[in-house]
């Protein structure tokens, strides 16, 4: 499984790269803030929402500590979707966050 460090992902964002970031945390966790531009899809919803993902794109998966997003990454890769897990999750994220839109 591919992994990226939070600082590397932050650098890509700051460089203006168009990234597909999916936050797989639960609703109440996301209310504390997300990586700017991330899309929220709870881990339990990934299997039924996989059709919303474009298999020609690369996805960066995020959770609180990196475990759930690791499972999501493995699931997506096993279904032909390129994905990378953000190591350490939001606990290791030291950059900007945004509050989810209500």
C-alpha positions as CSV (number, residue, x, y, z in Angstrom):
1,X,0.0,0.0,0.0
2,X,1.3,3.4,-0.9
3,X,1.6,6.0,1.8
4,X,2.3,9.7,1.8
5,X,3.4,11.8,4.8
6,X,1.1,14.7,5.9
7,X,3.8,17.2,5.1
8,X,4.2,15.9,1.6
9,X,0.4,16.1,1.0
10,X,0.4,19.7,2.4
11,X,3.2,20.6,0.0
12,X,1.2,19.3,-2.9
13,X,-1.8,21.4,-1.9
14,X,0.3,24.5,-1.4
15,X,1.8,23.9,-4.9
16,X,-1.7,24.1,-6.3
17,X,-1.9,20.5,-7.4
18,X,-5.4,19.3,-8.1
19,X,-5.8,16.5,-5.5
20,X,-8.7,14.1,-4.8
21,X,-8.7,13.7,-1.0
22,X,-11.3,11.6,0.7
23,X,-11.8,11.8,4.5
24,X,-13.3,8.5,5.7
25,X,-13.9,9.6,9.3
26,X,-17.3,9.7,11.0
27,X,-19.5,12.8,10.8
28,X,-18.6,14.0,14.4
29,X,-14.9,13.7,13.7
30,X,-15.1,15.7,10.4
31,X,-16.9,18.5,12.3
32,X,-13.6,19.3,14.0
33,X,-12.1,20.2,10.6
34,X,-10.9,18.6,7.3
35,X,-8.1,19.1,4.9
36,X,-9.2,21.9,2.5
37,X,-10.9,20.5,-0.5
38,X,-11.3,17.0,0.9
39,X,-14.6,15.1,0.3
40,X,-16.2,13.3,3.2
41,X,-17.2,9.7,2.6
42,X,-17.4,7.6,5.8
43,X,-15.4,4.4,5.7
44,X,-18.6,2.3,5.9
45,X,-20.1,4.0,2.9
46,X,-17.1,3.5,0.6
47,X,-18.3,0.1,-0.9
48,X,-21.7,1.5,-1.9
49,X,-20.2,4.8,-3.1
50,X,-17.3,3.4,-5.1
51,X,-19.2,4.1,-8.3
52,X,-18.8,7.9,-7.6
53,X,-15.0,7.5,-8.0
54,X,-13.3,7.9,-11.3
55,X,-10.9,5.0,-11.9
56,X,-8.7,7.3,-14.0
57,X,-7.9,9.5,-11.0
58,X,-5.7,9.1,-8.0
59,X,-7.2,9.4,-4.5
60,X,-5.5,10.3,-1.2
61,X,-7.3,8.7,1.8
62,X,-7.4,10.3,5.2
63,X,-8.8,9.4,8.7
64,X,-8.0,10.2,12.3
65,X,-4.8,8.1,12.7
66,X,-4.2,6.3,9.4
67,X,-5.8,2.9,10.1
68,X,-9.3,3.3,8.6
69,X,-7.9,5.2,5.6
70,X,-5.4,2.4,5.2
71,X,-8.3,-0.1,5.0
72,X,-10.1,2.2,2.5
73,X,-6.9,2.5,0.4
74,X,-6.6,-1.3,0.2
75,X,-10.2,-1.7,-0.7
76,X,-10.0,0.9,-3.5
77,X,-6.8,-0.6,-4.9
78,X,-8.4,-4.1,-4.8
79,X,-11.1,-2.6,-7.0
80,X,-8.8,-1.0,-9.5
81,X,-8.7,2.5,-8.1
82,X,-5.3,4.1,-7.5
83,X,-5.1,5.3,-3.9
84,X,-2.6,6.5,-1.3
85,X,-3.0,6.5,2.4
86,X,-2.0,9.6,4.4
87,X,0.2,8.2,7.2
88,X,-0.7,9.3,10.7
89,X,-4.0,10.7,9.7
90,X,-5.4,14.0,10.9
91,X,-3.5,13.5,14.2
92,X,-0.3,14.2,12.2
93,X,-1.8,16.9,10.0
94,X,-0.1,20.3,10.9
95,X,-1.5,22.4,8.2
96,X,-4.7,24.3,7.5
97,X,-8.1,22.8,8.0
98,X,-11.6,23.9,7.0
99,X,-14.9,23.2,8.7
100,X,-17.3,21.1,6.6
101,X,-20.1,22.9,4.8
102,X,-23.4,22.3,6.5
